[in-house]
């Protein structure tokens, strides 16, 4: 079966734990996910079944929205509650200028990658160096902070915020950057992914309802929002599903296309050049 399933991951488990549970509930072995969530994090996880695992890159490329809690005055080795406390300072909010902080966040262009991450350096995961006690000077990564909002403060040192970021942005690093902008150190104590692209966690199924996973299937069209569409008739569908070129009688713009049949099922991802469509990925209904 080819399908996208939306799951609301709970805390205390890995993203792959979700896949294992979904495999058990569905009986389907070929399942993957887009965008790993750390064990302490919750929220939207897009899972793909069958041939749709080949489309996860489109979900991974989408902007992601998070709600997070930053604890100021404390820093851990991992930037989250799972690490060891390595530094503490006194901190208390003093005339927080949320508008200025928002302007600086949106102007941000790069962040340093956290060492406790799966980034490979000289063929080895960064977190493996950290676990071996080897401290690395981690590289910077280009980021886009599309939106940022302070949701409120709590006590003398908790900041709640919402942020929409580009692919590959580590919120743990962003929280540490925020803390530095506020003249302190900090760590992310809570993290929830609320949206991937246009898909909201409100449409996702909770972990305690995985046996009803079919209720949380998401149409492929909602994942492939950045790709032009072409509706193929029955003969065109047959040609494309056989892996052949399709020559169109009328001109359409060059570029990538998501091809749907007349029943609105995804047939292929294809490239069109000079009104000739070449399938790159073909999807079979019964796979």
MOBEL-V260099 format. One record per residue. N is the residue number from 1. OMEGA is omega in whole degrees, -180 to 180 (999 if undefined). Layout:
BEGIN
N_OMEGA, N_OMEGA
END
This chain:
BEGIN
1_175, 2_-179, 3_166, 4_-180, 5_-178, 6_-178, 7_174, 8_-177, 9_175, 10_-179, 11_177, 12_178, 13_177, 14_176, 15_179, 16_174, 17_178, 18_179, 19_180, 20_-180, 21_180, 22_175, 23_-179, 24_-178, 25_-174, 26_-174, 27_-180, 28_-176, 29_-174, 30_-180, 31_174, 32_180, 33_179, 34_173, 35_-179, 36_171, 37_177, 38_-178, 39_-178, 40_-176, 41_178, 42_170, 43_-168, 44_173, 45_177, 46_179, 47_-180, 48_180, 49_174, 50_-177, 51_-179, 52_174, 53_179, 54_-179, 55_-176, 56_-179, 57_179, 58_176, 59_-179, 60_-177, 61_-176, 62_172, 63_-179, 64_-180, 65_-178, 66_166, 67_-172, 68_173, 69_179, 70_174, 71_-179, 72_179, 73_178, 74_179, 75_177, 76_-178, 77_-177, 78_-177, 79_-180, 80_-176, 81_-176, 82_-176, 83_177, 84_177, 85_-178, 86_178, 87_177, 88_177, 89_172, 90_176, 91_174, 92_-180, 93_179, 94_178, 95_178, 96_179, 97_-175, 98_-179, 99_179, 100_180, 101_178, 102_180, 103_-179, 104_179, 105_-178, 106_178, 107_-178, 108_-177, 109_179, 110_178, 111_177, 112_179, 113_177, 114_179, 115_175, 116_178, 117_-177, 118_178, 119_179, 120_175, 121_-175, 122_175, 123_-177, 124_179, 125_-178, 126_-179, 127_177, 128_174, 129_-178, 130_-180, 131_178, 132_179, 133_180, 134_-180, 135_-179, 136_169, 137_-173, 138_-180, 139_175, 140_176, 141_177, 142_179, 143_171, 144_175, 145_-173, 146_178, 147_180, 148_-179, 149_172, 150_-180, 151_178, 152_176, 153_-179, 154_-178, 155_-178, 156_-173, 157_175, 158_179, 159_177, 160_-178, 161_173, 162_-179, 163_174, 164_-169, 165_177, 166_178, 167_173, 168_179, 169_177, 170_-178, 171_176, 172_177, 173_179, 174_178, 175_179, 176_175, 177_178, 178_-180, 179_179, 180_178, 181_179, 182_176, 183_-177, 184_171, 185_-179, 186_179, 187_177, 188_-179, 189_178, 190_-177, 191_179, 192_175, 193_-175, 194_-176, 195_169, 196_-173, 197_179, 198_-175, 199_-177, 200_176, 201_178, 202_179, 203_-173, 204_179, 205_178, 206_-178, 207_-178, 208_180, 209_-178, 210_179, 211_178, 212_-173, 213_-179, 214_178, 215_-172, 216_175, 217_-180, 218_179, 219_180, 220_-179, 221_-179, 222_176, 223_-174, 224_-174, 225_-177, 226_-176, 227_176, 228_-178, 229_171, 230_179, 231_-177, 232_175, 233_-173, 234_-180, 235_178, 236_178, 237_179, 238_-179, 239_-178, 240_-178, 241_174, 242_177, 243_-177, 244_173, 245_175, 246_177, 247_-176, 248_180, 249_-180, 250_-177, 251_170, 252_-178, 253_175, 254_176, 255_179, 256_180, 257_166, 258_-176, 259_178, 260_176, 261_-175, 262_174, 263_177, 264_176, 265_-180, 266_-179, 267_-174, 268_162, 269_-172, 270_175, 271_179, 272_175, 273_-180, 274_177, 275_175, 276_-175, 277_178, 278_180, 279_175, 280_175, 281_-180, 282_-177, 283_178, 284_-175, 285_-173, 286_-178, 287_999
END
